[in-house]
Every structure is written in structure tokens, then in C-alpha cells.
């Protein structure tokens, strides 16, 4: 039997997700018992803001001091616009623009949207410096590849969010930008010494602290310079964070990610995280079917962590004073972001910013009323976790669109397949009507990547195709055999700009064709 006082104390440091668009009974029960709050994911949120606000109001009726968090970065990662794609610029786009006032305005717009939904914590901005172009989980979620650039924009985004009444949570401390694996699926390792970390990856977090950031999220990464434990479970980097002057709330990344769940385990990992200095335990997104997931319910995931921490306190394995200090910080944060009237709309249109950063290489004219969109991308990361395709939806407003998802076998040769991948891609292209325009959607076009090789093969069959690159920017000297639109984000805002460009080029091409025809007829 769990002591009721211990149970209430422990609930005050737990932050679960849940399934569905209505609050389950177990969640309401735990909120009544002192649960810190909830994290919303895409599956929880209707596209109607009023419905989300009503859900938040119901939760707040059970727990007035609730913390409601949302992963809302703009660009690729949006929960509030999960059904359509974000209409705000993403971090990489803002970094390329390098106008901190625009970044601050995006932060204010994010705050407005979260507050209208009844949320009060944004799990952003991303403070990771993306120094590894092959990084599978950060990439265009970062403001860029240098500490100075990222620091400027992290501080501006924190300012915009928190001036708008929403607590910012910079992530992923001590920096997820140099990884070659995704902590949703694996336990990444960063082999940098402390001097390299201090120079390249920690400055944006220091800039956020100077800007008064309310919370910091840890990374599930091993940094040997700090020891063998993942940063979330490691007191050394978290002590460094406190010594940097941070006195806000330290939040764990989701404990259901494979980096923790498949190593320490979510329950034991929660105990270790609190011992290391974490204040608020993000339990995770129950809809993510990663390693060791899918056989449990949202309540099971919550109870695994709740019972592990309660037992550790009861047995003396975890000092109760540690949990009390963590709960006090969480309670402080809840008091600082108490609900207040949503301000007048501060959000402007950011289409001009998008136009300035989306780049065109070559002639993207498509003289066709129908387009076949061939998606060469790998599966989106769990961080993005979007089932929609904003590019197909945006293009469909101007063209007849057919979408073809080119699976991994089309990009990576499989020795067990009946035909080589190149033959499969060629066969796929042969199904496209000759008078259709062809648009290739890609996010990894570095030299010799499967997607780049696929583009080379497509060019041989359809030299009239156009590539839309939604990943990191191509090198200035990169040469592709097809024209490219470089967007730096897979968002609805980017898709709208691509549609605008293709439609304008298509109209110009059609006008030119008619002019030539009239000229020939008159001669």
C-alpha cells in the first residue's frame, strides 16, 4: 500500500501523455491527487482551437495549478497544427534569415497559439547546434551549425515565448546536435571533450539562461566527458547546468524513448533521473510504437513510473528530500504561468520570411495541370510524428495531384528483392502519365545518400522533374541533375511557397508556349 502523502508528492513531479482527444478517467483521478500536469501530442488535439481549449479547461478544473506542455517548434514539429502542418517558420528557416526580431515574433506567435489552447509550457526552442549534417533527429529543427547563430535565436525565441505568458523549455541539454542516431530508437553517444562541448554546444543553453528561460529539457545521450550514464540520468552535466546559474525546472526528455526504456527502463530510469537532478519527469507519448512499446496502455506507462518512484521513496532508495525539492520547483513554475486572458493577436503573417529563405536552383517550370509527387524521404522521426503530407495538400489547391510514397526498397538496394532498387524506381516512374509533372520530395541529398542516388536515376527517365528539398541546405557547390527548391522545412508554410513557385512557373511556361504557338501560326 502506497502512503497517500508519498503518492501525492510523487505525482507532483510526473508529466504523462495520454491517448485520445478526451481525458481518460485515470488522468482526471491523478490530477485530483496532485499530478503536475500533462503533455499534449498530436493525437490529443483537434484542429479546432476551441475544442483544445475546452479540454484544457476540463483538466484545469481538476488541477488549477496544472502544467500543460506542447511540443510546438514551428516548421517540422507541430502538435497544434498536426493535421495540416505548421504555418510558422521553422528553426532552420529562422537561422537562415538570421533576423532575431522575426524569431522573437515567431516566439510570440507560438505563445499566443499555446495560450489560446490552454497550454502554458512550450517544449522549445531547440538549442542544439547541428554540427553533424547526418543527424537523423535534429537537422532542420536546429537554428543552424554554429553556437553563435543558435545562441542569438534561442535567446530571441525564449524572449518571445515568455513575454507572451508561456514558459519556454530549451532542449536537449547538453546538446543533441552532433549525434548520428535518434534517441527515440537508440542511445546516442557524443565523443567530444569538455572543451569542445563548452565551445560548440553549451553556449546556446547559457544564452537561454541569461534570457531567463524557465525550464531546460535533458538529452538521452551519452557524453563520455561526463561519464558513462545518459545525461538525463547523470548528475555531472546537470550539476554543470545549475552551476551555470540556472535555477528553473529541469525536465527529462520522454522516458518511453528507447535510449531509456531499452536500457535502464522507464521506472528505474525515473528514479535515477530524480537522483541526478531532474525535477519533472516527462513520461512520453503513448502513441509512439518504439522498442518495447505497443503492449501497454497510457495508464500502464504512467503507473510504471509512478509506482517505481513511490517504491524507491518508501524503501529509502530515493531520498524524499530530493523529490520534495523537485516538486517545489515544479510548483513554482505552475504558479508563474497561471492562466490569464489571452492578449490581442500579435501574430503577423510570416510569408515574407518564408519567401526570403526558400531558394530556387534552376528552372522549376512545370507545364502541366497534373503533378505526381514522389516522396523519397525516409520515415519521419518520432519527434515529427505527422501522418499528413502538407505538400500534397498544398499542391492539390493548384494542380491535380497523385502522391507516390517511394519505400525504403526504392532507395536502398535489397539483396533479397526480386529486382534491384533502381529497377523498382524506374518501374514506378513508368506508371506516371507522360503529361504529368513530376516533383520529388527529399530531405537527405548529401553526396551518395540513397535519396541523392534516386534523384540521379529519376533524372535519366524524367529530366523534366523538379526536386523539393526539405532538409538541411545543399552545399553552395552541390550540383544536382534536376532543378531544386530548397525549403529548410517540411511545413505547410513551406508547401504553400513551393506551390506558389511551381504555379507561377507553370503559368509562365504555358504563356510562353502559347506565345510561341501564335508566333508560328502568324509566320
C-alpha positions, -999 to 999 in steps of 0.1 A, spaced: 0 0 0 15 33 -11 15 61 16 -10 88 4 14 116 13 42 99 -7 18 93 -36 7 130 -37 44 142 -35 54 119 -64 25 129 -86 38 164 -84 69 155 -104 52 135 -131 42 147 -166 24 120 -186 9 119 -221 -24 101 -229 -43 87 -258 -74 102 -274 -90 137 -275 -108 133 -242 -93 130 -208 -93 94 -196 -107 86 -161 -72 77 -148 -58 110 -158 -86 130 -141 -81 109 -110 -44 115 -108 -49 153 -114 -72 153 -84 -44 136 -65 -18 163 -73 -4 153 -107 19 181 -121 1 181 -155 1 166 -190 19 169 -223 -3 171 -254 7 152 -285 -9 153 -320 -33 125 -312 -48 146 -284 -56 177 -304 -84 186 -327 -78 211 -355 -104 233 -338 -87 255 -312 -120 258 -292 -121 220 -287 -85 220 -274 -92 249 -251 -123 230 -237 -101 200 -230 -76 222 -212 -103 239 -192 -116 204 -181 -81 194 -169 -77 227 -151 -109 222 -133 -93 191 -117 -59 207 -111 -59 246 -112 -20 246 -109 -16 223 -139 13 225 -163 1 217 -199 30 213 -223 31 211 -261 59 203 -285 54 233 -307 86 244 -325 72 257 -358 85 242 -391 86 204 -390 73 199 -354 38 210 -346 11 194 -324 -14 222 -326 -13 221 -364 -6 183 -367 -35 179 -391 -22 204 -416 14 212 -410 28 243 -393 21 277 -408 51 292 -389 87 293 -400 109 265 -386 142 270 -367 165 264 -397 145 289 -418 148 315 -390 185 308 -387 190 312 -424 171 345 -423 191 355 -392 167 383 -381 163 379 -343 133 402 -344 115 378 -367 125 349 -344 112 368 -314 79 375 -332 75 338 -340 80 330 -303 52 355 -295 30 339 -321 37 304 -306 28 318 -272 -4 332 -285 -14 298 -300 -5 278 -269 -24 301 -246 -54 300 -268 -53 262 -265 -50 265 -227 -13 253 -227 14 271 -207 47 253 -214 63 251 -249 88 223 -253 111 246 -273 131 262 -286 157 237 -298 191 248 -285 210 220 -302 238 231 -326 235 208 -356 272 202 -363 265 167 -378 248 170 -412 238 134 -409 220 139 -376 187 119 -380 166 137 -354 177 173 -351 187 186 -386 164 215 -396 149 216 -361 181 235 -352 187 272 -359 220 262 -375 255 247 -373 273 274 -352 270 282 -315 268 320 -321 239 317 -345 219 293 -324 226 313 -292 211 345 -308 180 329 -319 174 307 -288 175 339 -267 151 357 -290 127 328 -291 127 325 -253 120 362 -251 91 360 -274 75 329 -257 79 341 -222 68 377 -228 37 360 -242 30 343 -209 42 308 -219 72 291 -202 99 281 -226 118 248 -223 151 248 -242 163 214 -253 182 190 -254 209 196 -227 239 193 -231 233 193 -268 220 167 -293 234 183 -324 264 160 -330 246 127 -329 244 101 -357 215 82 -341 180 91 -328 174 87 -291 138 77 -298 153 45 -312 188 42 -297 212 56 -271 234 81 -290 270 89 -280 288 121 -285 326 117 -283 336 153 -277 358 165 -249 346 191 -224 364 220 -242 346 211 -274 313 209 -257 319 243 -240 329 259 -273 303 243 -297 273 230 -279 267 246 -244 267 283 -253 230 283 -265 219 269 -232 239 296 -214 223 322 -236 188 308 -227 197 310 -190 208 347 -194 174 353 -212 157 339 -181 144 306 -195 120 288 -172 129 252 -179 155 231 -196 150 196 -211 177 169 -209 190 147 -236 192 109 -236 227 109 -249 260 95 -235 288 121 -234 319 103 -222 334 136 -210 306 135 -183 308 97 -177 290 66 -189 254 74 -179 230 92 -203 228 129 -195 192 125 -182 204 101 -155 238 117 -149 244 142 -121 276 156 -136 261 176 -166 230 185 -145 253 199 -118 271 219 -145 237 233 -156 229 245 -121 264 260 -117 258 279 -149 232 299 -130 200 280 -139 175 278 -111 144 268 -130 129 234 -137 149 206 -153 126 184 -173 136 149 -186 131 141 -223 104 113 -226 112 83 -205 95 60 -231 122 66 -257 144 37 -264 175 54 -251 160 50 -216 133 24 -219 155 -2 -236 184 4 -212 177 14 -176 139 10 -181 113 38 -177 106 31 -140 142 27 -128 153 54 -152 128 78 -135 144 71 -101 179 77 -115 168 109 -132 155 124 -100 187 114 -82 207 130 -109 188 163 -105 158 162 -129 127 179 -114 99 169 -138 96 135 -154 82 136 -189 68 100 -193 62 102 -230 39 98 -260 19 66 -257 12 65 -295 49 61 -303 54 25 -312 91 23 -305 111 -5 -289 92 -24 -262 61 -3 -269 27 -12 -281 18 -38 -255 9 -13 -228 -17 14 -223 -12 51 -215 -22 43 -179 3 14 -177 31 37 -188 22 62 -162 18 36 -134 52 21 -142 69 53 -134 46 64 -105 50 30 -87 87 29 -92 93 63 -77 69 57 -48 86 24 -40 120 40 -42 110 67 -17 92 42 6 123 19 6 148 47 12 164 41 -21 155 77 -32 158 104 -6 123 120 -1 140 154 2 151 151 -34 116 147 -45 104 175 -23 129 199 -38 119 188 -73 82 192 -66 88 226 -51 104 238 -83 76 224 -104 50 241 -82 69 274 -86 67 270 -124 30 263 -122 25 295 -102 45 316 -126 24 306 -156 -11 308 -141 -38 313 -168 -46 349 -177 -66 364 -206 -51 358 -240 -37 390 -253 -48 407 -286 -34 389 -316 3 396 -320 7 371 -348 16 385 -382 20 368 -414 54 352 -419 51 345 -456 77 372 -464 102 354 -442 94 321 -459 99 337 -493 132 351 -483 147 318 -472 132 294 -498 157 292 -526 153 280 -562 181 265 -583 174 261 -619 142 263 -639 113 249 -619 87 254 -646 62 225 -649 40 229 -680 13 206 -666 -20 208 -648 -13 175 -630 16 166 -608 28 133 -594 45 138 -561 71 111 -555 82 111 -518 117 98 -515 120 106 -478 126 80 -450 100 77 -423 97 109 -403 113 109 -369 91 103 -338 97 140 -330 79 150 -362 53 122 -359 29 136 -386 6 115 -407 -4 143 -431 15 155 -462 13 193 -464 29 193 -498 3 170 -514 -24 191 -497 -10 224 -508 -2 214 -544 -37 200 -547 -51 235 -544 -35 244 -578 -29 210 -595 -43 176 -598 -20 156 -575 -11 120 -573 12 110 -544 35 81 -546 55 70 -514 88 55 -525 95 30 -498 130 22 -485 134 -6 -510 134 21 -538 163 39 -522 184 11 -506 193 -19 -526 179 -51 -510 199 -83 -520 168 -104 -513 145 -83 -536 134 -97 -569 147 -66 -587 173 -41 -578 161 -9 -562 169 11 -593 147 -11 -614 119 -7 -589 121 31 -591 122 30 -629 91 9 -629 74 33 -606 83 62 -628 69 44 -658 35 44 -642 34 82 -642 15 97 -671 39 113 -696 20 146 -694 21 148 -656 47 170 -640 70 151 -615 80 166 -582 105 147 -559 103 153 -522 136 147 -504 153 155 -471 187 140 -474 205 150 -506 242 148 -495 267 130 -517 260 93 -522 229 92 -499 201 69 -511 179 99 -519 206 116 -539 212 84 -559 175 81 -565 174 117 -579 202 108 -603 182 78 -615 150 98 -619 169 125 -640 176 98 -666 140 89 -670 123 122 -663 147 151 -669 117 175 -666 113 166 -629 117 191 -600 132 183 -566 118 199 -534 145 196 -507 130 199 -472 162 190 -453 194 208 -445 205 232 -472 225 219 -501 262 230 -503 268 260 -524 288 240 -549 265 210 -549 254 200 -584 222 181 -590 209 169 -624 175 185 -617 163 219 -606 158 222 -569 136 242 -545 153 243 -511 128 250 -483 146 240 -450 113 227 -436 85 202 -444 58 226 -431 25 239 -446 41 273 -449 69 258 -470 45 238 -490 24 269 -498 56 287 -510 65 257 -532 30 256 -547 33 294 -554 66 289 -572 55 259 -592 22 275 -602 39 308 -612 65 289 -632 38 267 -648 17 297 -658 48 314 -673 57 283 -692 22 280 -705 21 316 -716 55 312 -733 42 281 -751 11 300 -763 32 329 -775 54 306 -795 24 289 -810 9 322 -820 42 333 -835 45 301 -855 9 304 -867 15 340 -878 47 333 -898 
